[in-house]
Amino acid sequence: MCLRGTGETVRSRSGEAVAAEPPSAPAAPRPWPSGHRRIADLSHVVSPSMPSFDDDKPRREPTGPAQADGAFGFWLQRWSLTEHTGTHLDAPAHVIGGGRTVPEIAPHELVVPAAVIDVRARAAEDPDTVVTVDDVLAFERVHGPIPAGAAVLMNSGWDARWPEGDEAVRGVGGDGAWHFPGFGPQACEYLVSRRGVAGVGVDTLSTDPGSTTEYPAHEVIGRADRWGLECLRGLDQLPPTGATLVVGVFPGEDASGGPCRVLALW
């Protein structure tokens, strides 16, 4: 669909009569990339009211007036946010001194097979649950070994809480503590040492569960020079295996992490 006034603009600039009919469809559909028929966006939209790990919310400021509907012009916004806002990647440098920063992560580490471990039933009963080595082994008994260089993603269903705001996403309990699922450090150690994964991802605010005070999963992943993805959404759309994850992370200079547009193709 064209914006209002597009046809008139083209005609006025070319000096020629231009037919008003829309362009015809291509003779044949363009082929999909080999092996991919579906695409899912696993990213939350960044907004000033989005849930976050702390109270430092993203801020935006228009740098000029928005154009009237159909008018031509340039509308811009200035954003202020931390590197770990919304759906984002933790580089090793986030938790380990001297660790790799985002620009130092190689491209092939950001386009990887995805293995999705479903812990939704358990998380619904126990918000402090973690992905364990037993979960990994049970997954592999059904789906085969997790390949080296893959990303292992925890589907806890926690992303359904996102519209409810901070308290729901943080899982604030009656004791005031946070309660949401994550990865156990033993599972992380197994995945990096025995399976050689590229990284792990969660649909919660942190790779570690909300109840932690020491962040051992972060330390295991960081010391192993791997990345972590946090605040994913829509993992229920993906098959347990067979999807390719594409992590489009903001490549800030010396960045310890960055907001991402994460896509899955299968």
C-alpha distance (Angstrom), angle and dihedral (degrees) to the residues before:
residue distance angle dihedral
M1 . . .
C2 3.80 . .
L3 3.78 124.5 .
R4 3.80 115.4 -106.2
G5 3.80 109.7 -84.8
T6 3.82 96.5 22.6
G7 3.80 95.0 115.9
E8 3.80 93.3 48.0
T9 3.81 90.9 49.6
V10 3.81 92.6 51.8
R11 3.80 92.5 47.9
S12 3.80 93.6 47.7
R13 3.78 92.6 51.0
S14 3.79 97.6 44.5
G15 3.78 97.1 42.7
E16 3.80 88.5 -139.8
A17 3.76 133.7 110.1
V18 3.77 108.3 -102.0
A19 3.79 122.3 -163.8
A20 3.77 113.3 -115.1
E21 3.82 93.8 -141.6
P22 3.81 115.6 111.7
P23 3.80 116.1 -108.5
S24 3.78 115.0 -85.8
A25 3.78 120.4 -106.7
P26 3.81 117.6 -98.9
A27 3.78 115.0 -89.8
A28 3.80 91.7 -114.9
P29 3.80 133.3 12.0
R30 3.77 116.3 -99.6
P31 3.80 111.8 -108.2
W32 3.77 120.6 -105.8
P33 3.79 118.3 -119.7
S34 3.77 108.2 -82.4
G35 3.80 112.9 -80.5
H36 3.83 96.8 6.6
R37 3.78 123.8 104.8
R38 3.81 102.2 150.7
I39 3.79 135.8 47.2
A40 3.82 126.4 -166.2
D41 3.79 127.9 -171.0
L42 3.81 108.2 -138.1
S43 3.82 95.3 -175.1
H44 3.79 132.5 104.3
V45 3.80 118.0 -133.0
V46 3.81 111.3 -106.8
S47 3.80 112.6 -122.1
P48 3.82 138.0 154.0
S49 3.80 90.7 -108.4
M50 3.81 99.1 47.4
P51 3.82 121.7 124.2
S52 3.79 114.2 -95.6
F53 3.80 143.4 177.4
D54 3.79 91.2 -110.9
D55 3.78 136.6 13.7
D56 3.82 95.2 -95.3
K57 3.79 97.0 108.1
P58 3.81 125.9 -170.4
R59 3.78 112.4 -91.6
R60 3.79 127.7 -156.0
E61 3.77 133.0 -168.9
P62 3.82 124.9 -173.3
T63 3.80 110.2 -127.7
G64 3.78 92.9 -157.0
P65 3.80 141.0 6.7
A66 3.77 119.1 -71.3
Q67 3.80 114.1 -110.1
A68 3.79 121.1 -109.3
D69 3.78 114.7 -102.1
G70 3.79 108.7 -71.1
A71 3.81 95.2 6.1
F72 3.80 121.5 127.6
G73 3.79 118.3 -121.5
F74 3.81 145.4 105.3
W75 3.79 119.6 -85.4
L76 3.81 118.0 -174.4
Q77 3.78 137.4 176.4
R78 3.79 130.7 -156.8
W79 3.81 113.0 -139.5
S80 3.78 128.5 -161.0
L81 3.80 116.4 -166.4
T82 3.78 142.4 134.2
E83 3.80 123.9 -101.2
H84 3.80 89.6 -108.8
T85 3.79 99.4 57.1
G86 3.80 124.4 135.1
T87 3.79 116.5 -35.2
H88 3.79 100.5 6.4
L89 3.78 147.2 151.8
D90 3.80 125.3 -116.3
A91 3.80 110.4 -146.8
P92 3.82 118.3 -154.6
A93 3.83 88.4 -103.8
H94 3.80 89.0 66.2
V95 3.79 91.6 76.2
I96 3.83 107.7 8.6
G97 3.78 122.6 64.6
G98 3.80 110.0 -121.4
G99 3.80 92.0 13.5
R100 3.78 122.1 143.1
T101 3.78 118.7 -77.1
V102 3.80 124.9 -140.3
P103 3.84 96.6 -90.6
E104 3.81 89.0 52.0
I105 3.81 92.6 60.2
A106 3.80 107.3 100.4
P107 3.83 119.1 -121.5
H108 3.80 92.9 -118.9
E109 3.82 88.8 60.2
L110 3.81 89.8 60.6
V111 3.83 98.4 52.0
V112 3.78 104.7 59.0
P113 3.82 145.1 141.3
A114 3.80 113.9 -87.8
A115 3.80 126.7 -137.1
V116 3.82 113.3 -169.2
I117 3.81 118.0 -156.7
D118 3.80 111.5 -163.0
V119 3.81 115.7 -145.0
R120 3.81 97.0 155.6
A121 3.79 96.7 119.9
R122 3.78 92.6 51.0
A123 3.81 94.1 42.9
A124 3.80 90.4 53.9
E125 3.81 88.8 59.9
D126 3.80 99.4 33.9
P127 3.82 117.9 27.0
D128 3.82 90.2 -171.2
T129 3.78 93.4 61.1
V130 3.81 120.0 128.0
V131 3.78 136.5 -160.4
T132 3.81 106.6 -98.8
V133 3.79 136.6 -166.2
D134 3.82 86.7 -104.6
D135 3.81 88.9 58.0
V136 3.79 90.1 52.9
L137 3.81 92.8 48.1
A138 3.82 92.0 46.9
F139 3.81 89.2 50.7
E140 3.80 91.3 50.7
R141 3.80 93.5 49.1
V142 3.81 87.7 62.5
H143 3.79 102.9 31.9
G144 3.80 105.3 24.8
P145 3.80 129.5 -113.4
I146 3.78 118.3 -28.7
P147 3.82 105.4 -111.9
A148 3.79 122.7 -119.6
G149 3.78 111.9 -96.5
A150 3.81 93.8 28.6
A151 3.79 128.4 131.7
V152 3.80 116.1 -125.0
L153 3.80 112.2 -149.6
M154 3.80 127.6 -164.5
N155 3.79 113.9 -140.2
S156 3.79 105.3 -162.7
G157 3.81 96.5 152.3
W158 3.80 88.6 -121.3
D159 3.81 92.5 130.1
A160 3.83 88.4 75.5
R161 3.81 86.5 73.8
W162 3.80 93.4 59.4
P163 3.85 96.4 96.7
E164 3.82 89.7 52.2
G165 3.81 93.8 66.7
D166 3.78 139.0 -129.9
E167 3.79 101.9 -33.0
A168 3.80 94.0 51.2
V169 3.80 94.0 44.7
R170 3.79 92.4 45.4
G171 3.80 89.4 46.7
V172 3.79 92.9 -133.2
G173 3.78 107.9 -162.8
G174 3.78 133.0 -159.5
D175 3.79 88.0 -89.4
G176 3.80 90.6 57.4
A177 3.81 91.3 -115.4
W178 3.79 123.9 125.8
H179 3.78 120.8 -108.8
F180 3.80 123.0 -171.8
P181 3.83 134.4 126.8
G182 3.78 127.1 -94.8
F183 3.80 143.6 147.7
G184 3.77 123.5 -58.5
P185 3.82 114.4 -130.0
Q186 3.81 92.7 -122.6
A187 3.80 90.6 57.6
C188 3.81 90.2 48.8
E189 3.81 91.2 50.0
Y190 3.81 90.5 49.7
L191 3.80 92.8 48.5
V192 3.80 95.4 50.1
S193 3.81 98.9 38.2
R194 3.81 101.1 36.1
R195 3.80 102.2 26.9
G196 3.80 104.0 27.0
V197 3.80 94.9 -136.9
A198 3.81 121.7 -174.8
G199 3.78 92.3 -135.0
V200 3.78 148.1 -49.2
G201 3.79 133.3 -106.4
V202 3.79 138.1 -159.1
D203 3.80 138.0 -168.1
T204 3.82 90.3 -138.1
L205 3.81 133.4 77.0
S206 3.80 94.9 -91.4
T207 3.80 143.1 24.9
D208 3.80 85.9 -127.4
P209 3.82 119.6 62.1
G210 3.79 117.0 -94.7
S211 3.80 93.1 -110.1
T212 3.81 94.3 63.0
T213 3.79 124.3 108.5
E214 3.82 98.0 179.3
Y215 3.84 103.5 44.0
P216 3.82 98.0 -140.9
A217 3.82 94.9 169.8
H218 3.80 89.7 56.0
E219 3.80 89.8 51.0
V220 3.80 94.9 49.0
I221 3.80 92.6 48.1
G222 3.81 93.6 43.7
R223 3.81 95.5 47.3
A224 3.80 89.0 49.4
D225 3.84 88.4 56.8
R226 3.81 92.3 -117.4
W227 3.79 130.9 131.8
G228 3.79 131.9 -121.9
L229 3.80 129.0 -147.4
E230 3.79 119.6 -150.7
C231 3.81 135.2 -172.4
L232 3.79 96.9 25.8
R233 3.79 119.3 165.2
G234 3.79 138.1 -161.2
L235 3.79 97.5 31.2
D236 3.80 88.6 145.6
Q237 3.82 87.0 73.0
L238 3.80 92.8 63.5
P239 3.80 127.5 84.0
P240 3.82 114.9 -120.1
T241 3.82 88.6 -108.4
G242 3.79 135.8 5.5
A243 3.80 101.3 61.3
T244 3.79 125.1 114.3
L245 3.79 116.7 -140.6
V246 3.81 119.3 -143.9
V247 3.81 113.2 -166.1
G248 3.80 111.6 -161.5
V249 3.79 100.0 -170.4
F250 3.81 125.1 177.7
P251 3.83 104.4 -106.2
G252 3.80 100.1 -143.0
E253 3.79 117.7 175.3
D254 3.83 109.4 -94.7
A255 3.82 88.1 -6.6
S256 3.80 118.1 172.1
G257 3.80 87.9 -156.8
G258 3.73 141.7 -25.9
P259 3.80 145.5 -146.8
C260 3.80 111.6 -91.9
R261 3.76 143.8 -154.6
V262 3.80 99.1 -148.0
L263 3.79 117.9 -166.5
A264 3.81 130.6 -174.4
L265 3.81 122.1 -155.7
W266 3.78 126.4 -169.8
